[in-house]
Amino acid sequence: MDLTQYRRRESHRVRIGEVVIGGGEPVAVQSMTNTDTKDTEASVAQIERIDRAGGRIVRLTAQGVREGENLKNIVGRLRGDGYRTAVVADIHFLPEVAAVAAKYVDKVRINPGNYRLDRGDLERLIEQCRERGVALRIGVNHGSLARRIFDEWGDTPEGMVAAAMEFLRICKAREFDQAVVSMKSSNTRVMVAAYRLLVEAMEREGMTFPIHLGVTEAGNGLEGRIKSAVGIGALLADGIGDTIRVSLTEAPEHEIPVAQLLTDHFARREGRFEVLHPERYSPTVFRRRSDVAVPITHDEPAQGFEVVEALSQNPTAELRAAILNRDDRRPVMVKRRYGDEDAETVAVKAAADLGLLFLDGLADGIWIDAPQLDAGTVREIELMILQAARVRFSHTEYIACPGCGRTLYDLERTLETIKARTSHLRNLKIGVMGCIVNGPGEMADADYGYVGAAPGRITLYRGRTVVERNIPQEEALDRLLALIERDSNEKN
């Protein structure tokens, strides 16, 4: 990592259908369908909407053989309609489904947490992918590490890297370079540390595989956009990332403009800023630079703070260098001006520029100078950035998945209903998950969980523990609120 200037990490080229990532190509944006993969018409229509929005790579879940086989019909209809969208199959528990999907799609995504390495499944899949020119994504999820990895490393960034490197070493040994790797988590600090550790591990072993970036279960609205921008932006600022997905609990085509805004924002990062003390920087271990326990917004008392404003086209590097070069521990408030009139644009840009400084424990206050926005909106954006960076929790956080073909209920409407009835609660994290495949693992940081168990049925969690299983959905929210109230009364 070059602390002084923006420089993209070197990676080799991987072809996904007609889309090429890595090798200096522009960062590609992508999304995922939330339709039933057995429903050809609905899936094709959604892929085409994503493509028209600018997403040239689209992923579909293939949780079973029937879904895997129907990818043939989906790709055929898509090509018949004149769309050249790169189609990716998302595989979970069954390696045999990957073998089915690889006959029809441009890339197959597998989760190491659901594979064994002692049966030759990965080697066979690699050879099948090589034969058809299919790319492979090694997609590690923080919440679904293999038991043997978890037993040795726990659910840590180091464990995520260990899981990925096992699979990448096999790809390298088989001389298969058409692989991409991702390290997703709903916790931005875990996610950023995992990617940085992965890059270090790959560099030690001479690997240049391209990297897919994403924050899982980011939620919706401005909060979801900011959370994604903090995590993805921190890595793009470091030059890491060849393709990105902004996961939102909304229609998938809504993800594309946000992802494109991020990639455009990092297309040019001019300026070099000397760092006199690089040893003060710890990119993979969170360490507070000052004695300030809770960072502040710009409208709060800031006695003793020094304001450092970024004026260049590379605000992240400029501010980071200015802080690292200080010889005192005086608190620093980082400032950046944004002239955009749209709150979403300001929020995404500011989160991408400034979030890293809080993820790394360097900054103590945030000042977004946005003259086109009202003071209340600016304060909310600042608070959301601090919360997304895990340094200050001021409102309920929703860890909500974007939905896919496995989703068992209307996620968008349910999330809005849950928000409406719980947003007054403070310092809580509530997981809202469409199914049990990744839900319990990805919401591991949540205080409470609302997870689809079957059509019309919900399972409630307290942390990682099931409290009520398979209850009617029409009763689930009331029971969740009663559980939260009961726990609160017991604490008090």
N, C-alpha and C positions, 0 to 999 in steps of 0.2 A: 504494500500500500504506500503510495506517495502522498505524504501529508502536505506537501508544498503546492501541489497543483492537481488539476483534474486530468486523469489519464486512465482510459479504459483498460481493464484487465485483458490480457491477450488470451484468446480462445480460438479453437479451430472451428471450421465451418461444419454445420450439421444441416442436412436437407430434410425438411418436413413437407412432403409433397412439393409444391412449387415455391414454398417459402424457405429461405435460407437464414439461419441465425448463426451468430458467432463470426469470427474472422473479420471483425470490424464492421459487419453489417449493422444497419440501424436496429435499435432495440425493437423487437416485434411485440405487439399487444395481442392478447387472446382472451377468450372467455370459455364458459362451459354451459351446456344446456341444462334446463331443469325439467325437461319433458320426460315422459316414459320412453325409453329407448326402443321399446317394442312398438311404439306409435310412430310409424314412418312419417306420416303427413305432418304431425305436430313437430317432430324433431327437425325435419327438413325446413319447415317454415321458420323455426326459431334460428337455425343455423344461418339461413339466408338473411334474416334481420340482423344478426350479429355481423355478418360479412358486409352488409350495406353500411353498417355503422363504422366499419373500418377494422374489424377483427378478422384477420386472415387465417387464424388458427382457432379451431373450436373443438372442445373435448366433450365426450359423452360417456356416461357411466355404462359399464358392461358388467353387471354383477353376476350374470348367469349366462349359460350357453345360449338361451333364446335371444337375449339382448345382443350377445356377441354375433350370432348369425344374422340378426336383422340389420347389423351395420352394413352388410352387403346391399340391402335394399335402400338404406339411407344414402349411402355414397352414390349408388346408381342413380337415384332420383335427383340428387344434388347436381351431379355431373350432367344429367339430362336437362336440367334447368339452366345450364351454362355457368354454374359456380365452380370455381377451382379452389375453394376453401380447403385448407389442410385439415383433415379429420383425425382426431386423436381418441383412442379408446382408453378409458380409465378402468383399471382392473384392481380388484381387491382380494378376495379370499381364494379364488380358484385359478391356479396357474394354467389349467387347461383352457380357460376362457381367453387368456392372453394368446394362446396358440390359435384359437378360432378367430379372434379379432384381427390378428396380424395378417390374415389372408385378405383383408379388405381395406384397412386404414393406412394412414401415412405415418402414424406414430402410436406406440403403445406405452402407457404409463403404468408402472407397477410400484407397489409399496413393499419395500424390503421387510417390513414388519409382518407381512403375511406370506413370506416365502421361506423355504428351507434351502440350504445350500448343499445338502448331502445326497440329493437325488438327481442332479443334472438338469433340473427344470430351467434354470437360467441359461445354461449353455445351449440347450435345445432352442430356447426362444431367440437367443442371439443369432444362431445359425439361420433360423427361419426369417428373422428380420433382415439379415444380410442378403439372403436370397431374393427378397422382394424389394430391397431398398427402403425398408421401414426403419424409422428412428425409434429410439427407446428412451423413456425418461425414468430415471431412478428417483422416485418421489418419496422422500422421507417425511413422515408426519411426527411432530413432537409427541402426540398423544397415542401413537400406535406402534411403538418400538417392539421388536421381537422380545420374548421373555428372556432369552439368554443375554441380549444386549442390556435390557433393563436391569437384570440381576447384577451385572458387572458395573454399569455406569449410572443406573437410575435414569429418570427422564430428563436428562441434561443435554446441553448443546454438545458436549463431548460424546455422549451416547449417540446422538443423531449423526455426528460425523463418522463414528465407528461403523454405524450401520451402512452409511453411504459408501465408505471406502471399501468395504468388503465387496460390494457389487461392482464398483468402478475398477477394482483390481482384476476382477474376472473379465470385464470388458477389455481391459488393456492386455491381459494375457492372451485373449482370443483375437487380439488385433482388430477389435471392433470399436471404431471411433465415433460412430453415429449415435452417441448417447448424450443426454442432457441430464442435469441433476438439480434437485430442489430440496430445500430444508424448511418446511413450513411449520409455523406455530401461530397461535392466536396471541401469544405474548411477544410483543415487539422486541423486548430485550433479549429473550431467548432466541428469537428468529435471527436477529442481526448478529449475535455472537456465534450462532451455529454456522451461518454463511461465512463469516470471517475465518472461523476455525477451519472450515472446509477448504477455503482458498489456500490457507497455509499448508494444510495436509496435502492438497493436490500439488502445490508447488514443490514440496519436498520430494514427491514421487514423480515429478516431471509430467504431470497431467494438465491438459488444457481443455477439458470438457466444458462446453457452454453451460451457463447457469440460468435457471428459471426462478424468478422472484415472485413471492406472494406472501401475504399475511392471511391466514385462515380465519374464518368466522369473525370478520371485521364488523359485521352488522349492516346498518343502512344509513341513509341520510348523510348529513354533514359529518356525524361522528364516524361512520364507516369509512368515509372518504379520507378523513384526517388520519385515522388509525393506519390505513393502508399506506398513505403518503409518508407517514413517519417511518415505518419499517422499510418500505421499498425505496423511499428517497434517501435514507441513510446509506443504503448500499449503492444506489446509483451514484451518489456523491463520491463514493470511494472508487467508482469505475467498475463496480461489480454488477453483472446482470446483462443477459443477452435477449431475454424475453420476459414479459411480466403479465400477471393477471391481478386485477383489482377485484377481490371477491366481495360482492355486495348482496344483501338479502333483498334484491330487487330484480326486475326483468334483466336478463343477462346483457342485453344490448346497452343498458345504462352503464355497464362497467367500462365500455370501450372509450368513451370521451374522457373519462378520468385517467385511464391508463395512458391515453395519447397525450393528455395534458402533461403528465409526468415525464414521458419520454421527450416531448418537445422542450420542456423546461430544462432538461439536462443535455440537450443537443449541443449547446455551446456553454463552456465554463471557462472563460478566459481569465488569466491572471495567475501569477506565481507568488507565493507568500512564504518566505523563509521561516522555518521552525528551528529555533535555537536549542530547544530542549525536547527532542522527540522521546527521550526516556520518560518524560512525564505522562505520556499518553498510554493508556491501557485499553486497546480496542476490544478485548474479549473478557475483561474483568471489570465489573462496575465499581467505580471508586469515586466518591465525591471529592472534588477539588477544594471546596471551602467548607466552612462549618455551618452553612445554611442547610437546615434539615428539609425545609419545604420551599421549593422555588415559588416565586411570586409573579403576578401579572403587573403590567406597567402602571396600572392605576392604584396599586397598593403602596403603602409606605415603604420607601426604599432608601432609608438613611444608611449611609456607609457603602452603598452600591456604586459601582462605576458603570456608566453606559458605554458600550462599545457598539458602534454602528457599522454595518457592512455597506460599502458603497460600490463594490466591484461587481462583475458578472459572475463571480464565484464566491458567493457570500459564505458558504459553509467553510471552505478552506481559509478564507480571510478571517473569519471570526475564530475558528479553531486555532490558527496560528497566533492571533492576538492574545488569546487566553493562555496558551501554552508558553508564550514568551514572557509572561508576567513573572516577576520575582516575589510577588506577595500573594496572600490568600484572600485578598479583598474580594467580596462578592461582585460578580459581573452580570449585568443585564444586557442581553444581546438584542439588537434593534435592526430592523430591516423595513424599508419603505416599499409599499405595493400600491400602484396607481390603478389597479383593476377595479371596475365597478361591481363585479359579481362576487358575492361572498364565497361561493364555492371555489372560484379560481384563486382568490386570496388565501383561502384556507389550505388548499392543496399545495400551493407554492410555498407558503410559510411553513407548513408541516414538513415538507421535503427539505427545505433549507435549514430550518432551525431544530427540528426534532432530534437529529443526531447529537447535537451539543448537550441535550438533556439525557439522552440514552447513555452517553459516555460520561456523565457526571461533571461536565465542564462548566455549564452555565447555571446561573442562580435566579435569573429573571428573564422574562420575555416581553418584548415590546414590538408589536406589529403596528407600524405606522401606515394606516389605510384610510386616507382622507375621504374616500368615496363611501365608506361604510360608517354606520352609527356606532357610538361607543359601546352599546350593549352587545352588538354583534361581535365587535372586535374582542371584547372580554371573553365571550363564550368561546370563540376560536382559540384564544390563548389558553384557556382552561382545558379545552379538549386536547390541545397539543401536549400539554403537561401530563394529562391523564394517559394519553396514548403512549407517551414516553415512560410511563410507569413511575413518575416522580411526585405526582400529586393527584389524589383522587377526590373529586369534588361532586360527583354525581354517580348514579347507578351506571354500571358498565354492562353492556349486553354483548355477550359472546355468541353471535348468531351466524349459522352457516348460510351460504348463499342458495342452498337447495340444488338438487340434481334429480335424476330419474329415480332415485331411491327414496325421495322425500315422501312422507306419509300423511302430510296435511298441508294446508295453505300457509306456508311460512311467512310470506309478506304480511298478510292480514293478522296472523297470530302475533307476530313480533310487534306490530303497531298496537294491538290490544294490550299486550303485556306491558309495553312501554307506558301506555296511557294510565295503567293502574299501578305501576311501580316506580315511575320516574321521580316521585317525591322522596323515595328512600335514599339514604346516603351510605356511601362506602360499601356498596354491595356489588357483586358481579353475578349476573344471572345468565346461564347458558340456555340458548333456544336452538335445539338441534332437530333436524328433519328425520333422522333415523339413528339406529344404534351402531352403524358401521364404524364411523369415526367419532360420533357424538360424545360418548362418555370420555374418551381419551382427549379430544381436542378442547373440551370444556373443563379440563382437569384443574384449572386455576379458579373456576367459578365457585361461588358460595352455594348456589342452588342451580339445578338443572331441570329443564323441561324438554323431554326427548320423545320423539315418535317411536312407539313400540310396535304398532300394527295400525292398519287403517282404523281411524276413529279412536285410537287408544294411545295413552300417554303414560310414561314412567317419570316420576319425580325423584330428583337426587338432592341430597345434602352433601356438598362436596363430591366425593367419589362414591358415596354410599347410597344405594337405592333405599328410598323411604316408602314410596307407594308405587306399586308396579301395575301396569296395564289397566289404568283407570279410564273411564269414559272421558273423551276430550271435553265435552261440555261441562264437566265438573273440575277439570284439571287446574284451571287458573285460580278458581276459588280455593281449591285445596293447597295450591302453591302459596297463595297469600296467607292462608291460615297457618301454614308451616312456618313461614317467615315471621309472622306475628307471634306465634308460640315460642319460637326460639328467642325472639327479642325480649319477650316477657321473662323468660327463664334467666336470661343474662342480667336483666335489671332487677 
